[in-house]
Amino acid sequence: MSEHLLAGVVTPIARQSNLGELTYGRLKEIIVAGSFPPNEKLTVRSVAAALGVSTTPARDAINRLLSEGALVNEGPKTVVIPSLTLDALDEVTATRLALEGLAAERSVLAAAPADVTALERMQAAINAGLDAADYREVLKINREFHFLIYRLAGWPRLVAMIESLWLRVGPSLNELYPDFAQNRRGVSNHMAAIDGLRAKDGAKVRSAVEQDIRDGYVRLKAMIAARG
């Protein structure tokens, strides 16, 4: 990805003392959100320029994400967002169903009316993004929607494990569109999750989140199979 295009995805980091951790966190966040599609190329220079940092924190962030499997080396100066194999998709999906389902079910324990309102606001923004075919914005808000629910579970280690799974699957979510924009399956699942949260029905929230994961799995599996 060129520096110009990367700059359109992320905003520079404000100067603070813990620049290395902030750089890692920002780059991780945009990968989790699906802002980069599979096989997108990144360099230390492009990341540093887009985030407004020197090459040292950019390189350190890339190296950490390489060790976590969120990036893979393509050459001495280039890394890429890896694409999912069918085996990897199966493993990630099964684990997501278990962990995200658990977090979704627990979310009702701490959910307040303000959380329901926030989710409704996010869903309205997702709908607007779908109407405008702004899928990058849809993916960004989709991530915020899901993780608002998961954080309500009150288990930060569980959320951290879910984030590690989204590092692997997030980029591939780009491949759900424009198909998902046409059938709006994700919208139906999200509305069911909101209804469940409002009613304090943990089983309903879990079912909605699991269905959202399964719907995405079916589409991604078909696309991976088509690639051969």
CYANA upper distance limits for C-alpha pairs under 8 A (distance plus 0.5 A):
  1 MET  CA      5 LEU  CA      6.76
  1 MET  CA      6 LEU  CA      6.69
  1 MET  CA     40 GLU  CA      6.84
  1 MET  CA     41 LYS  CA      5.75
  1 MET  CA     42 LEU  CA      6.26
  1 MET  CA     46 SER  CA      8.11
  2 SER  CA      6 LEU  CA      6.63
  2 SER  CA     46 SER  CA      7.10
  3 GLU  CA      7 ALA  CA      6.47
  3 GLU  CA     45 ARG  CA      8.43
  3 GLU  CA     46 SER  CA      5.24
  3 GLU  CA     47 VAL  CA      8.01
  3 GLU  CA     49 ALA  CA      7.16
  3 GLU  CA     50 ALA  CA      6.92
  4 HIS  CA      8 GLY  CA      7.18
  4 HIS  CA     50 ALA  CA      8.47
  5 LEU  CA      9 VAL  CA      7.43
  6 LEU  CA     10 VAL  CA      7.09
  6 LEU  CA     46 SER  CA      7.47
  6 LEU  CA     47 VAL  CA      7.89
  6 LEU  CA     50 ALA  CA      6.56
  7 ALA  CA     11 THR  CA      7.24
  7 ALA  CA     49 ALA  CA      8.21
  7 ALA  CA     50 ALA  CA      5.11
  7 ALA  CA     51 LEU  CA      8.16
  9 VAL  CA     35 SER  CA      7.37
 10 VAL  CA     30 ILE  CA      8.04
 10 VAL  CA     50 ALA  CA      7.06
 10 VAL  CA     51 LEU  CA      7.36
 11 THR  CA     50 ALA  CA      7.28
 11 THR  CA     51 LEU  CA      6.54
 12 PRO  CA     50 ALA  CA      6.57
 12 PRO  CA     51 LEU  CA      4.38
 12 PRO  CA     52 GLY  CA      5.37
 12 PRO  CA     53 VAL  CA      8.25
 13 ILE  CA     22 LEU  CA      7.97
 13 ILE  CA     23 THR  CA      7.82
 13 ILE  CA     51 LEU  CA      5.94
 13 ILE  CA     52 GLY  CA      6.63
 13 ILE  CA     53 VAL  CA      7.80
 15 ARG  CA     19 LEU  CA      7.65
 18 ASN  CA     22 LEU  CA      6.82
 19 LEU  CA     23 THR  CA      6.49
 19 LEU  CA     53 VAL  CA      8.46
 19 LEU  CA     57 PRO  CA      7.21
 20 GLY  CA     24 TYR  CA      6.75
 20 GLY  CA     57 PRO  CA      5.14
 20 GLY  CA     58 ALA  CA      8.03
 20 GLY  CA     60 ASP  CA      7.53
 20 GLY  CA     61 ALA  CA      7.44
 21 GLU  CA     25 GLY  CA      6.52
 21 GLU  CA     61 ALA  CA      8.23
 22 LEU  CA     26 ARG  CA      6.56
 23 THR  CA     27 LEU  CA      6.68
 23 THR  CA     51 LEU  CA      7.90
 23 THR  CA     53 VAL  CA      8.42
 23 THR  CA     57 PRO  CA      6.83
 23 THR  CA     58 ALA  CA      6.96
 23 THR  CA     61 ALA  CA      6.74
 24 TYR  CA     28 LYS  CA      6.48
 24 TYR  CA     57 PRO  CA      8.23
 24 TYR  CA     58 ALA  CA      8.04
 24 TYR  CA     60 ASP  CA      8.10
 24 TYR  CA     61 ALA  CA      4.86
 24 TYR  CA     62 ILE  CA      7.94
 24 TYR  CA     64 ARG  CA      8.12
 24 TYR  CA     65 LEU  CA      8.43
 25 GLY  CA     29 GLU  CA      6.49
 26 ARG  CA     30 ILE  CA      6.92
 27 LEU  CA     31 ILE  CA      6.88
 27 LEU  CA     61 ALA  CA      7.85
 28 LYS  CA     32 VAL  CA      6.63
 28 LYS  CA     65 LEU  CA      7.92
 28 LYS  CA    167 LEU  CA      7.79
 29 GLU  CA     33 ALA  CA      6.63
 30 ILE  CA     34 GLY  CA      6.90
 30 ILE  CA     35 SER  CA      5.94
 30 ILE  CA     36 PHE  CA      7.84
 30 ILE  CA    140 LYS  CA      8.44
 31 ILE  CA     35 SER  CA      6.42
 31 ILE  CA     36 PHE  CA      6.60
 31 ILE  CA     70 ALA  CA      8.35
 31 ILE  CA    167 LEU  CA      6.59
 31 ILE  CA    170 GLY  CA      6.84
 31 ILE  CA    171 PRO  CA      6.87
 32 VAL  CA    143 ARG  CA      7.99
 32 VAL  CA    163 GLU  CA      7.57
 32 VAL  CA    166 TRP  CA      5.68
 32 VAL  CA    167 LEU  CA      5.24
 32 VAL  CA    168 ARG  CA      8.21
 32 VAL  CA    169 VAL  CA      8.20
 32 VAL  CA    170 GLY  CA      5.34
 32 VAL  CA    171 PRO  CA      7.60
 33 ALA  CA    139 LEU  CA      6.41
 33 ALA  CA    140 LYS  CA      5.50
 33 ALA  CA    142 ASN  CA      8.22
 33 ALA  CA    143 ARG  CA      5.93
 33 ALA  CA    166 TRP  CA      8.39
 33 ALA  CA    170 GLY  CA      6.30
 33 ALA  CA    171 PRO  CA      7.98
 34 GLY  CA    136 ARG  CA      8.00
 34 GLY  CA    139 LEU  CA      6.54
 34 GLY  CA    140 LYS  CA      7.49
 34 GLY  CA    170 GLY  CA      4.92
 34 GLY  CA    171 PRO  CA      4.72
 34 GLY  CA    172 SER  CA      7.57
 34 GLY  CA    173 LEU  CA      6.68
 34 GLY  CA    174 ASN  CA      6.85
 35 SER  CA    136 ARG  CA      6.45
 35 SER  CA    139 LEU  CA      7.67
 35 SER  CA    140 LYS  CA      7.58
 35 SER  CA    171 PRO  CA      7.28
 35 SER  CA    174 ASN  CA      8.41
 36 PHE  CA     40 GLU  CA      6.78
 36 PHE  CA     81 ILE  CA      7.81
 36 PHE  CA    171 PRO  CA      6.06
 36 PHE  CA    174 ASN  CA      8.41
 37 PRO  CA     81 ILE  CA      7.56
 37 PRO  CA    171 PRO  CA      5.17
 37 PRO  CA    172 SER  CA      6.72
 37 PRO  CA    173 LEU  CA      8.39
 37 PRO  CA    174 ASN  CA      6.32
 37 PRO  CA    175 GLU  CA      8.30
 38 PRO  CA     80 VAL  CA      8.17
 38 PRO  CA     81 ILE  CA      5.54
 38 PRO  CA     82 PRO  CA      5.99
 38 PRO  CA     83 SER  CA      5.34
 38 PRO  CA    171 PRO  CA      5.93
 38 PRO  CA    172 SER  CA      6.44
 39 ASN  CA     80 VAL  CA      5.85
 39 ASN  CA     81 ILE  CA      5.37
 39 ASN  CA     82 PRO  CA      6.12
 39 ASN  CA     83 SER  CA      6.75
 40 GLU  CA     80 VAL  CA      5.84
 40 GLU  CA     81 ILE  CA      5.82
 41 LYS  CA     78 THR  CA      7.03
 41 LYS  CA     79 VAL  CA      6.23
 41 LYS  CA     80 VAL  CA      4.91
 41 LYS  CA     81 ILE  CA      7.19
 42 LEU  CA     46 SER  CA      7.02
 42 LEU  CA     47 VAL  CA      7.44
 42 LEU  CA     78 THR  CA      6.33
 42 LEU  CA     79 VAL  CA      5.83
 42 LEU  CA     80 VAL  CA      6.47
 43 THR  CA     47 VAL  CA      6.75
 43 THR  CA     77 LYS  CA      6.58
 43 THR  CA     78 THR  CA      5.43
 43 THR  CA     79 VAL  CA      6.80
 44 VAL  CA     48 ALA  CA      6.51
 44 VAL  CA     55 THR  CA      6.62
 44 VAL  CA     58 ALA  CA      6.21
 44 VAL  CA     59 ARG  CA      5.98
 44 VAL  CA     62 ILE  CA      7.90
 44 VAL  CA     77 LYS  CA      7.72
 44 VAL  CA     78 THR  CA      8.15
 45 ARG  CA     49 ALA  CA      6.57
 45 ARG  CA     55 THR  CA      6.86
 45 ARG  CA     58 ALA  CA      8.30
 46 SER  CA     50 ALA  CA      6.61
 47 VAL  CA     51 LEU  CA      6.60
 47 VAL  CA     58 ALA  CA      6.58
 48 ALA  CA     52 GLY  CA      6.28
 48 ALA  CA     53 VAL  CA      5.46
 48 ALA  CA     54 SER  CA      6.08
 48 ALA  CA     55 THR  CA      5.94
 48 ALA  CA     57 PRO  CA      8.28
 48 ALA  CA     58 ALA  CA      5.77
 49 ALA  CA     53 VAL  CA      7.05
 49 ALA  CA     54 SER  CA      8.21
 53 VAL  CA     57 PRO  CA      7.46
 53 VAL  CA     58 ALA  CA      7.50
 54 SER  CA     58 ALA  CA      7.20
 55 THR  CA     59 ARG  CA      6.33
 56 THR  CA     60 ASP  CA      6.67
 57 PRO  CA     61 ALA  CA      6.54
 58 ALA  CA     62 ILE  CA      6.75
 59 ARG  CA     63 ASN  CA      6.63
 60 ASP  CA     64 ARG  CA      6.74
 61 ALA  CA     65 LEU  CA      6.80
 62 ILE  CA     66 LEU  CA      6.57
 62 ILE  CA     71 LEU  CA      8.02
 63 ASN  CA     67 SER  CA      6.82
 64 ARG  CA     68 GLU  CA      6.91
 65 LEU  CA     69 GLY  CA      6.74
 65 LEU  CA     70 ALA  CA      5.73
 65 LEU  CA     71 LEU  CA      6.29
 66 LEU  CA     70 ALA  CA      6.38
 66 LEU  CA     71 LEU  CA      5.21
 66 LEU  CA     72 VAL  CA      6.25
 66 LEU  CA     73 ASN  CA      8.09
 68 GLU  CA    164 SER  CA      8.47
 69 GLY  CA    168 ARG  CA      7.87
 70 ALA  CA     81 ILE  CA      7.25
 70 ALA  CA     82 PRO  CA      7.59
 70 ALA  CA    167 LEU  CA      6.04
 70 ALA  CA    168 ARG  CA      6.32
 71 LEU  CA     79 VAL  CA      6.77
 71 LEU  CA     80 VAL  CA      6.17
 71 LEU  CA     81 ILE  CA      5.57
 71 LEU  CA     82 PRO  CA      6.59
 72 VAL  CA     79 VAL  CA      5.96
 72 VAL  CA     80 VAL  CA      6.00
 72 VAL  CA     81 ILE  CA      7.11
 72 VAL  CA     82 PRO  CA      6.80
 73 ASN  CA     78 THR  CA      6.85
 73 ASN  CA     79 VAL  CA      4.93
 73 ASN  CA     80 VAL  CA      6.90
 74 GLU  CA     78 THR  CA      6.04
 74 GLU  CA     79 VAL  CA      5.67
 74 GLU  CA     80 VAL  CA      6.88
 75 GLY  CA     79 VAL  CA      7.37
 81 ILE  CA    171 PRO  CA      7.78
 82 PRO  CA    168 ARG  CA      8.36
 83 SER  CA    171 PRO  CA      8.29
 83 SER  CA    172 SER  CA      7.33
 84 LEU  CA     88 ALA  CA      6.40
 84 LEU  CA     89 LEU  CA      6.51
 84 LEU  CA    168 ARG  CA      8.06
 84 LEU  CA    169 VAL  CA      7.88
 84 LEU  CA    172 SER  CA      7.67
 84 LEU  CA    224 ILE  CA      8.25
 85 THR  CA     89 LEU  CA      6.61
 85 THR  CA    224 ILE  CA      7.42
 86 LEU  CA     90 ASP  CA      6.65
 86 LEU  CA    221 LYS  CA      7.08
 86 LEU  CA    224 ILE  CA      6.98
 86 LEU  CA    225 ALA  CA      8.12
 87 ASP  CA     91 GLU  CA      6.77
 88 ALA  CA     92 VAL  CA      6.53
 89 LEU  CA     93 THR  CA      6.37
 89 LEU  CA    169 VAL  CA      8.16
 89 LEU  CA    217 TYR  CA      8.12
 89 LEU  CA    221 LYS  CA      8.00
 90 ASP  CA     94 ALA  CA      6.65
 91 GLU  CA     95 THR  CA      6.75
 92 VAL  CA     96 ARG  CA      6.46
 92 VAL  CA    165 LEU  CA      6.86
 92 VAL  CA    168 ARG  CA      8.30
 92 VAL  CA    169 VAL  CA      7.93
 93 THR  CA     97 LEU  CA      6.62
 93 THR  CA    213 ILE  CA      7.67
 93 THR  CA    214 ARG  CA      8.29
 93 THR  CA    217 TYR  CA      7.46
 94 ALA  CA     98 ALA  CA      7.05
 95 THR  CA     99 LEU  CA      6.65
 96 ARG  CA    100 GLU  CA      5.86
 96 ARG  CA    101 GLY  CA      7.90
 96 ARG  CA    162 ILE  CA      7.44
 96 ARG  CA    165 LEU  CA      7.51
 96 ARG  CA    213 ILE  CA      8.13
 97 LEU  CA    101 GLY  CA      5.89
 97 LEU  CA    210 GLU  CA      6.23
 97 LEU  CA    213 ILE  CA      7.50
 98 ALA  CA    102 LEU  CA      6.69
 99 LEU  CA    103 ALA  CA      6.79
 99 LEU  CA    158 LEU  CA      7.60
 99 LEU  CA    161 MET  CA      8.41
 99 LEU  CA    162 ILE  CA      7.14
100 GLU  CA    104 ALA  CA      6.44
100 GLU  CA    150 TYR  CA      7.53
100 GLU  CA    162 ILE  CA      7.23
100 GLU  CA    206 ARG  CA      8.37
100 GLU  CA    209 VAL  CA      7.82
100 GLU  CA    210 GLU  CA      8.08
101 GLY  CA    105 GLU  CA      6.67
101 GLY  CA    206 ARG  CA      5.40
101 GLY  CA    207 SER  CA      7.94
101 GLY  CA    209 VAL  CA      6.99
101 GLY  CA    210 GLU  CA      6.54
102 LEU  CA    106 ARG  CA      6.78
102 LEU  CA    206 ARG  CA      7.56
103 ALA  CA    107 SER  CA      6.56
103 ALA  CA    149 ILE  CA      7.98
103 ALA  CA    150 TYR  CA      5.51
103 ALA  CA    151 ARG  CA      8.15
103 ALA  CA    152 LEU  CA      8.25
103 ALA  CA    153 ALA  CA      5.73
103 ALA  CA    158 LEU  CA      7.90
103 ALA  CA    159 VAL  CA      8.30
103 ALA  CA    206 ARG  CA      8.41
104 ALA  CA    108 VAL  CA      8.19
104 ALA  CA    149 ILE  CA      6.69
104 ALA  CA    150 TYR  CA      6.32
104 ALA  CA    153 ALA  CA      7.50
104 ALA  CA    202 GLY  CA      7.41
104 ALA  CA    205 VAL  CA      6.25
104 ALA  CA    206 ARG  CA      5.44
104 ALA  CA    209 VAL  CA      7.41
105 GLU  CA    153 ALA  CA      8.28
105 GLU  CA    201 ASP  CA      8.39
105 GLU  CA    202 GLY  CA      4.65
105 GLU  CA    203 ALA  CA      6.27
105 GLU  CA    204 LYS  CA      8.28
105 GLU  CA    205 VAL  CA      6.46
105 GLU  CA    206 ARG  CA      5.43
106 ARG  CA    152 LEU  CA      7.83
106 ARG  CA    153 ALA  CA      5.27
106 ARG  CA    202 GLY  CA      6.88
107 SER  CA    111 ALA  CA      6.64
107 SER  CA    149 ILE  CA      6.38
107 SER  CA    150 TYR  CA      6.88
107 SER  CA    151 ARG  CA      7.89
107 SER  CA    152 LEU  CA      5.09
107 SER  CA    153 ALA  CA      4.82
107 SER  CA    154 GLY  CA      8.21
107 SER  CA    197 LEU  CA      8.02
107 SER  CA    202 GLY  CA      7.56
108 VAL  CA    152 LEU  CA      7.86
108 VAL  CA    153 ALA  CA      8.07
108 VAL  CA    197 LEU  CA      6.19
108 VAL  CA    200 LYS  CA      5.60
108 VAL  CA    201 ASP  CA      7.29
108 VAL  CA    202 GLY  CA      6.20
109 LEU  CA    152 LEU  CA      8.06
109 LEU  CA    153 ALA  CA      7.59
109 LEU  CA    200 LYS  CA      8.08
110 ALA  CA    152 LEU  CA      6.24
110 ALA  CA    153 ALA  CA      7.53
110 ALA  CA    154 GLY  CA      8.19
111 ALA  CA    115 ASP  CA      6.59
111 ALA  CA    116 VAL  CA      8.02
111 ALA  CA    152 LEU  CA      6.83
111 ALA  CA    197 LEU  CA      7.42
111 ALA  CA    200 LYS  CA      8.28
112 ALA  CA    116 VAL  CA      7.30
113 PRO  CA    117 THR  CA      6.76
113 PRO  CA    198 ARG  CA      7.73
114 ALA  CA    118 ALA  CA      6.62
115 ASP  CA    119 LEU  CA      6.73
115 ASP  CA    148 LEU  CA      8.47
116 VAL  CA    120 GLU  CA      6.70
116 VAL  CA    194 ILE  CA      6.86
116 VAL  CA    197 LEU  CA      7.39
116 VAL  CA    198 ARG  CA      6.82
117 THR  CA    121 ARG  CA      6.70
118 ALA  CA    122 MET  CA      6.71
119 LEU  CA    123 GLN  CA      6.60
119 LEU  CA    145 PHE  CA      6.68
119 LEU  CA    148 LEU  CA      8.40
119 LEU  CA    194 ILE  CA      7.40
120 GLU  CA    124 ALA  CA      6.72
120 GLU  CA    194 ILE  CA      7.79
121 ARG  CA    125 ALA  CA      6.92
122 MET  CA    126 ILE  CA      6.72
122 MET  CA    141 ILE  CA      6.95
122 MET  CA    142 ASN  CA      8.40
122 MET  CA    144 GLU  CA      8.43
122 MET  CA    145 PHE  CA      6.94
123 GLN  CA    127 ASN  CA      6.62
123 GLN  CA    145 PHE  CA      8.17
123 GLN  CA    187 VAL  CA      8.06
123 GLN  CA    190 HIS  CA      7.93
123 GLN  CA    191 MET  CA      8.47
124 ALA  CA    128 ALA  CA      6.77
125 ALA  CA    129 GLY  CA      6.66
125 ALA  CA    138 VAL  CA      8.23
125 ALA  CA    141 ILE  CA      7.98
126 ILE  CA    130 LEU  CA      6.66
126 ILE  CA    137 GLU  CA      8.07
126 ILE  CA    138 VAL  CA      5.60
126 ILE  CA    141 ILE  CA      6.94
126 ILE  CA    142 ASN  CA      7.58
127 ASN  CA    131 ASP  CA      6.72
127 ASN  CA    138 VAL  CA      8.49
127 ASN  CA    187 VAL  CA      8.12
128 ALA  CA    132 ALA  CA      6.73
129 GLY  CA    133 ALA  CA      6.41
129 GLY  CA    134 ASP  CA      5.39
129 GLY  CA    135 TYR  CA      6.96
129 GLY  CA    137 GLU  CA      6.77
129 GLY  CA    138 VAL  CA      5.95
130 LEU  CA    134 ASP  CA      6.66
130 LEU  CA    135 TYR  CA      7.06
130 LEU  CA    138 VAL  CA      7.16
130 LEU  CA    181 ALA  CA      6.19
131 ASP  CA    181 ALA  CA      8.40
133 ALA  CA    178 PRO  CA      8.19
133 ALA  CA    181 ALA  CA      8.27
134 ASP  CA    138 VAL  CA      6.90
135 TYR  CA    139 LEU  CA      6.58
135 TYR  CA    174 ASN  CA      8.15
135 TYR  CA    177 TYR  CA      7.56
135 TYR  CA    178 PRO  CA      8.36
136 ARG  CA    140 LYS  CA      6.80
136 ARG  CA    174 ASN  CA      8.36
137 GLU  CA    141 ILE  CA      6.74
138 VAL  CA    142 ASN  CA      6.40
139 LEU  CA    143 ARG  CA      6.73
139 LEU  CA    173 LEU  CA      8.09
139 LEU  CA    174 ASN  CA      8.10
140 LYS  CA    144 GLU  CA      7.10
141 ILE  CA    145 PHE  CA      6.56
142 ASN  CA    146 HIS  CA      6.81
143 ARG  CA    147 PHE  CA      6.68
144 GLU  CA    148 LEU  CA      6.51
145 PHE  CA    149 ILE  CA      7.24
146 HIS  CA    150 TYR  CA      6.86
147 PHE  CA    151 ARG  CA      6.40
147 PHE  CA    159 VAL  CA      8.31
148 LEU  CA    152 LEU  CA      7.03
149 ILE  CA    153 ALA  CA      7.75
150 TYR  CA    154 GLY  CA      8.44
150 TYR  CA    159 VAL  CA      6.86
151 ARG  CA    155 TRP  CA      7.53
151 ARG  CA    156 PRO  CA      7.56
151 ARG  CA    159 VAL  CA      6.95
155 TRP  CA    159 VAL  CA      7.02
156 PRO  CA    160 ALA  CA      6.65
157 ARG  CA    161 MET  CA      6.81
158 LEU  CA    162 ILE  CA      6.83
159 VAL  CA    163 GLU  CA      6.66
160 ALA  CA    164 SER  CA      6.90
161 MET  CA    165 LEU  CA      7.13
162 ILE  CA    166 TRP  CA      6.88
163 GLU  CA    167 LEU  CA      6.79
164 SER  CA    168 ARG  CA      7.54
165 LEU  CA    169 VAL  CA      6.92
166 TRP  CA    170 GLY  CA      5.42
167 LEU  CA    171 PRO  CA      8.11
168 ARG  CA    172 SER  CA      8.48
169 VAL  CA    173 LEU  CA      7.11
170 GLY  CA    174 ASN  CA      8.25
172 SER  CA    176 LEU  CA      8.14
172 SER  CA    220 LEU  CA      8.06
173 LEU  CA    177 TYR  CA      8.30
173 LEU  CA    216 GLY  CA      8.23
173 LEU  CA    220 LEU  CA      8.45
175 GLU  CA    220 LEU  CA      7.54
175 GLU  CA    223 MET  CA      8.37
176 LEU  CA    180 PHE  CA      6.23
176 LEU  CA    216 GLY  CA      7.42
176 LEU  CA    219 ARG  CA      7.07
176 LEU  CA    220 LEU  CA      7.40
177 TYR  CA    181 ALA  CA      6.74
178 PRO  CA    182 GLN  CA      7.10
179 ASP  CA    183 ASN  CA      7.23
180 PHE  CA    184 ARG  CA      6.00
180 PHE  CA    185 ARG  CA      6.93
180 PHE  CA    186 GLY  CA      7.43
184 ARG  CA    188 SER  CA      7.16
185 ARG  CA    189 ASN  CA      6.87
185 ARG  CA    212 ASP  CA      8.20
185 ARG  CA    215 ASP  CA      8.01
186 GLY  CA    190 HIS  CA      6.59
186 GLY  CA    212 ASP  CA      6.56
186 GLY  CA    215 ASP  CA      8.44
187 VAL  CA    191 MET  CA      6.66
188 SER  CA    192 ALA  CA      6.75
189 ASN  CA    193 ALA  CA      6.80
189 ASN  CA    208 ALA  CA      5.63
189 ASN  CA    209 VAL  CA      7.30
189 ASN  CA    211 GLN  CA      7.27
189 ASN  CA    212 ASP  CA      6.22
190 HIS  CA    194 ILE  CA      6.75
190 HIS  CA    208 ALA  CA      7.38
190 HIS  CA    209 VAL  CA      8.02
190 HIS  CA    212 ASP  CA      8.27
191 MET  CA    195 ASP  CA      6.65
192 ALA  CA    196 GLY  CA      6.65
192 ALA  CA    204 LYS  CA      7.84
192 ALA  CA    205 VAL  CA      7.49
192 ALA  CA    208 ALA  CA      6.24
193 ALA  CA    197 LEU  CA      6.65
193 ALA  CA    204 LYS  CA      7.23
193 ALA  CA    205 VAL  CA      4.97
193 ALA  CA    206 ARG  CA      8.05
193 ALA  CA    207 SER  CA      8.47
193 ALA  CA    208 ALA  CA      5.74
193 ALA  CA    209 VAL  CA      7.21
194 ILE  CA    198 ARG  CA      6.63
194 ILE  CA    205 VAL  CA      7.86
195 ASP  CA    199 ALA  CA      6.74
195 ASP  CA    205 VAL  CA      8.32
196 GLY  CA    200 LYS  CA      6.46
196 GLY  CA    201 ASP  CA      5.37
196 GLY  CA    202 GLY  CA      7.11
196 GLY  CA    203 ALA  CA      8.28
196 GLY  CA    204 LYS  CA      5.58
196 GLY  CA    205 VAL  CA      5.43
197 LEU  CA    201 ASP  CA      6.59
197 LEU  CA    202 GLY  CA      7.51
197 LEU  CA    204 LYS  CA      8.48
197 LEU  CA    205 VAL  CA      6.72
201 ASP  CA    205 VAL  CA      7.03
202 GLY  CA    206 ARG  CA      6.63
203 ALA  CA    207 SER  CA      6.58
204 LYS  CA    208 ALA  CA      6.67
205 VAL  CA    209 VAL  CA      6.75
206 ARG  CA    210 GLU  CA      6.54
207 SER  CA    211 GLN  CA      6.56
208 ALA  CA    212 ASP  CA      6.73
209 VAL  CA    213 ILE  CA      6.87
210 GLU  CA    214 ARG  CA      6.68
211 GLN  CA    215 ASP  CA      6.52
212 ASP  CA    216 GLY  CA      6.88
213 ILE  CA    217 TYR  CA      6.64
214 ARG  CA    218 VAL  CA      6.77
215 ASP  CA    219 ARG  CA      7.15
216 GLY  CA    220 LEU  CA      6.62
217 TYR  CA    221 LYS  CA      6.34
218 VAL  CA    222 ALA  CA      6.83
219 ARG  CA    223 MET  CA      6.88
220 LEU  CA    224 ILE  CA      6.65
221 LYS  CA    225 ALA  CA      6.63
222 ALA  CA    226 ALA  CA      6.64
223 MET  CA    227 ARG  CA      6.88
224 ILE  CA    228 GLY  CA      7.12
